[in-house]
Amino acid sequence: PDLPAGRYGLIAFQDLDNNGELATGLFGIPAEPHGFSRSARGSFGPPGFDDFAVAVGASGVATTEIRLVE
């Protein structure tokens, strides 16, 4: 409830090797399951901010879905 109103983007990943960082492979491609708010996906790279931005209103509450992809 203390989150100021605005647009936010969320990125999540499953830390399979438990090192606290997103593992990447060749050319920086993620090697662990990862996803963006609104389940946005990019083509040839991450999605643009507008594609995964979530609007948070005056209540400070919002809901989004993040689908992890490998």
MDTraj code that builds the backbone (N, CA, C; nanometers):
import mdtraj as md
import numpy as np

residues = "PRO ASP LEU PRO ALA GLY ARG TYR GLY LEU ILE ALA PHE GLN ASP LEU ASP ASN ASN GLY GLU LEU ALA THR GLY LEU PHE GLY ILE PRO ALA GLU PRO HIS GLY PHE SER ARG SER ALA ARG GLY SER PHE GLY PRO PRO GLY PHE ASP ASP PHE ALA VAL ALA VAL GLY ALA SER GLY VAL ALA THR THR GLU ILE ARG LEU VAL GLU".split()
xyz = np.array([
    [0.0803, -0.1221, 0.0000],
    [0.0000, 0.0000, 0.0000],
    [0.0840, 0.1276, 0.0000],
    [0.2144, 0.1187, 0.0239],
    [0.2992, 0.2383, 0.0263],
    [0.3662, 0.2665, -0.1077],
    [0.3358, 0.1886, -0.2087],
    [0.3968, 0.2077, -0.3399],
    [0.3343, 0.3306, -0.4061],
    [0.4150, 0.4293, -0.4446],
    [0.3599, 0.5484, -0.5098],
    [0.2969, 0.5134, -0.6450],
    [0.1928, 0.5869, -0.6808],
    [0.1279, 0.5668, -0.8102],
    [0.2303, 0.5900, -0.9213],
    [0.2175, 0.5144, -1.0283],
    [0.3077, 0.5288, -1.1420],
    [0.3108, 0.4024, -1.2247],
    [0.4066, 0.3948, -1.3147],
    [0.4233, 0.2769, -1.4002],
    [0.5480, 0.2027, -1.3554],
    [0.5344, 0.0729, -1.3402],
    [0.6439, -0.0115, -1.2939],
    [0.6568, -0.1310, -1.3861],
    [0.7772, -0.1834, -1.3960],
    [0.8019, -0.3052, -1.4710],
    [0.8699, -0.4054, -1.3802],
    [0.8276, -0.5302, -1.3884],
    [0.8844, -0.6358, -1.3055],
    [0.9533, -0.7399, -1.3918],
    [1.0673, -0.7846, -1.3429],
    [1.1413, -0.8920, -1.4081],
    [1.1695, -0.9960, -1.3007],
    [1.1409, -1.1218, -1.3312],
    [1.1641, -1.2292, -1.2343],
    [1.2437, -1.3402, -1.3017],
    [1.3186, -1.4135, -1.2203],
    [1.3873, -1.5307, -1.2727],
    [1.3974, -1.6365, -1.1647],
    [1.4101, -1.7619, -1.2085],
    [1.4274, -1.8730, -1.1161],
    [1.5765, -1.8999, -1.1046],
    [1.6307, -1.8791, -0.9868],
    [1.7745, -1.8903, -0.9623],
    [1.8132, -2.0374, -0.9411],
    [1.8265, -2.1101, -1.0501],
    [1.8526, -2.2539, -1.0421],
    [1.9866, -2.2875, -0.9780],
    [2.0868, -2.2023, -0.9969],
    [2.2189, -2.2315, -0.9391],
    [2.2397, -2.1613, -0.8052],
    [2.1362, -2.0936, -0.7564],
    [2.1350, -2.0328, -0.6228],
    [2.2525, -1.9381, -0.5973],
    [2.2880, -1.8581, -0.7002],
    [2.3982, -1.7632, -0.6815],
    [2.3503, -1.6177, -0.6730],
    [2.2190, -1.5966, -0.6771],
    [2.1639, -1.4624, -0.6640],
    [2.1684, -1.3795, -0.7908],
    [2.2090, -1.4392, -0.9019],
    [2.2197, -1.3669, -1.0290],
    [2.1589, -1.4496, -1.1413],
    [2.1098, -1.3812, -1.2426],
    [2.0577, -1.4483, -1.3605],
    [2.1749, -1.5022, -1.4421],
    [2.1813, -1.6332, -1.4576],
    [2.2874, -1.6947, -1.5379],
    [2.2580, -1.6695, -1.6853],
    [2.3624, -1.6373, -1.7595],
    [2.3473, -1.6138, -1.9025],
    [2.4441, -1.7014, -1.9798],
    [2.4086, -1.7254, -2.1026],
    [2.4932, -1.8043, -2.1907],
    [2.5528, -1.7164, -2.2990],
    [2.5727, -1.7756, -2.4127],
    [2.6311, -1.7078, -2.5274],
    [2.5520, -1.5818, -2.5626],
    [2.6196, -1.4721, -2.5856],
    [2.5606, -1.3435, -2.6234],
    [2.4682, -1.2865, -2.5164],
    [2.4833, -1.3289, -2.3899],
    [2.4024, -1.2759, -2.2803],
    [2.2608, -1.3289, -2.2745],
    [2.2330, -1.4353, -2.3471],
    [2.0992, -1.4945, -2.3466],
    [2.0767, -1.5643, -2.2131],
    [1.9656, -1.5355, -2.1441],
    [1.9399, -1.5969, -2.0140],
    [1.9416, -1.7495, -2.0216],
    [2.0085, -1.8114, -1.9225],
    [2.0188, -1.9571, -1.9165],
    [1.9298, -2.0147, -1.8062],
    [1.8521, -1.9292, -1.7395],
    [1.7601, -1.9728, -1.6355],
    [1.6206, -1.9214, -1.6712],
    [1.5166, -1.9892, -1.6222],
    [1.3808, -1.9418, -1.6502],
    [1.3638, -1.7969, -1.6033],
    [1.3012, -1.7154, -1.6876],
    [1.2853, -1.5730, -1.6589],
    [1.1576, -1.5213, -1.7241],
    [1.1111, -1.4067, -1.6772],
    [0.9910, -1.3488, -1.7358],
    [0.9729, -1.2044, -1.6943],
    [0.8805, -1.1384, -1.7618],
    [0.8507, -0.9974, -1.7403],
    [0.7047, -0.9813, -1.7011],
    [0.6739, -0.8727, -1.6303],
    [0.5349, -0.8458, -1.5958],
    [0.4510, -0.8412, -1.7237],
    [0.3228, -0.8697, -1.7057],
    [0.2264, -0.8807, -1.8160],
    [0.2643, -0.9942, -1.9099],
    [0.3538, -1.0838, -1.8650],
    [0.4021, -1.1968, -1.9452],
    [0.4512, -1.1511, -2.0819],
    [0.5072, -1.0315, -2.0865],
    [0.5569, -0.9742, -2.2122],
    [0.6782, -1.0526, -2.2605],
    [0.6906, -1.0622, -2.3898],
    [0.8064, -1.1270, -2.4512],
    [0.8584, -1.0373, -2.5624],
    [0.9872, -1.0332, -2.5726],
    [1.0479, -0.9557, -2.6799],
    [1.0846, -1.0468, -2.7961],
    [1.1157, -0.9856, -2.9065],
    [1.1679, -1.0639, -3.0188],
    [1.3101, -1.0153, -3.0423],
    [1.4027, -1.1064, -3.0389],
    [1.5453, -1.0748, -3.0536],
    [1.5943, -0.9841, -2.9405],
    [1.5512, -1.0123, -2.8186],
    [1.5922, -0.9344, -2.7018],
    [1.4760, -0.9152, -2.6066],
    [1.4994, -0.8425, -2.5001],
    [1.3920, -0.8209, -2.4036],
    [1.2832, -0.7297, -2.4602],
    [1.1614, -0.7383, -2.4045],
    [1.0551, -0.6484, -2.4500],
    [1.0846, -0.5048, -2.4087],
    [1.0250, -0.4110, -2.4770],
    [1.0377, -0.2707, -2.4394],
    [0.9579, -0.2431, -2.3125],
    [0.9954, -0.1387, -2.2394],
    [0.9294, -0.1073, -2.1131],
    [0.7786, -0.0950, -2.1288],
    [0.7314, -0.0305, -2.2338],
    [0.5868, -0.0131, -2.2537],
    [0.5152, -0.1470, -2.2642],
    [0.5844, -0.2499, -2.3091],
    [0.5238, -0.3821, -2.3233],
    [0.5048, -0.4525, -2.1892],
    [0.5879, -0.4208, -2.0886],
    [0.5729, -0.4896, -1.9607],
    [0.5427, -0.3962, -1.8436],
    [0.5156, -0.2698, -1.8716],
    [0.4825, -0.1740, -1.7662],
    [0.3451, -0.2037, -1.7073],
    [0.3355, -0.1881, -1.5762],
    [0.2104, -0.2080, -1.5032],
    [0.1752, -0.0756, -1.4356],
    [0.0515, -0.0312, -1.4535],
    [0.0069, 0.0935, -1.3910],
    [-0.0367, 0.0661, -1.2475],
    [0.0191, 0.1422, -1.1547],
    [-0.0192, 0.1341, -1.0141],
    [-0.0932, 0.2624, -0.9807],
    [-0.2163, 0.2476, -0.9353],
    [-0.2989, 0.3638, -0.9038],
    [-0.2731, 0.4178, -0.7638],
    [-0.3591, 0.5097, -0.7221],
    [-0.3444, 0.5755, -0.5924],
    [-0.3515, 0.4777, -0.4755],
    [-0.4163, 0.3626, -0.4957],
    [-0.4265, 0.2628, -0.3887],
    [-0.2916, 0.1959, -0.3610],
    [-0.1990, 0.2070, -0.4561],
    [-0.0681, 0.1426, -0.4408],
    [-0.0718, -0.0057, -0.4660],
    [-0.1783, -0.0538, -0.5291],
    [-0.1954, -0.1973, -0.5530],
    [-0.2144, -0.2213, -0.7023],
    [-0.1523, -0.3279, -0.7525],
    [-0.1705, -0.3700, -0.8912],
    [-0.1508, -0.5208, -0.8976],
    [-0.2023, -0.5811, -1.0016],
    [-0.1875, -0.7251, -1.0229],
    [-0.1321, -0.7468, -1.1622],
    [-0.0408, -0.8415, -1.1730],
    [0.0137, -0.8778, -1.3037],
    [0.0491, -1.0247, -1.3032],
    [0.0729, -1.0776, -1.4194],
    [0.1143, -1.2170, -1.4339],
    [0.2536, -1.2200, -1.4954],
    [0.3364, -1.3097, -1.4453],
    [0.4701, -1.3298, -1.5019],
    [0.4848, -1.4769, -1.5330],
    [0.4999, -1.5093, -1.6606],
    [0.5239, -1.6476, -1.7029],
    [0.6723, -1.6643, -1.7279],
    [0.7307, -1.7595, -1.6573],
    [0.8727, -1.7858, -1.6763],
    [0.8931, -1.8724, -1.7997],
    [0.9899, -1.8332, -1.8819],
    [1.0241, -1.9104, -2.0011],
    [1.1702, -1.9515, -1.9914],
    [1.2017, -2.0633, -2.0498],
    [1.3404, -2.1100, -2.0468],
    [1.4119, -2.0727, -2.1737],
])
top = md.Topology()
chain = top.add_chain()
for i, resn in enumerate(residues, 1):
    res = top.add_residue(resn, chain, resSeq=i)
    for name in ("N", "CA", "C"):
        top.add_atom(name, md.element.get_by_symbol(name[0]), res)
traj = md.Trajectory(xyz[None], top)
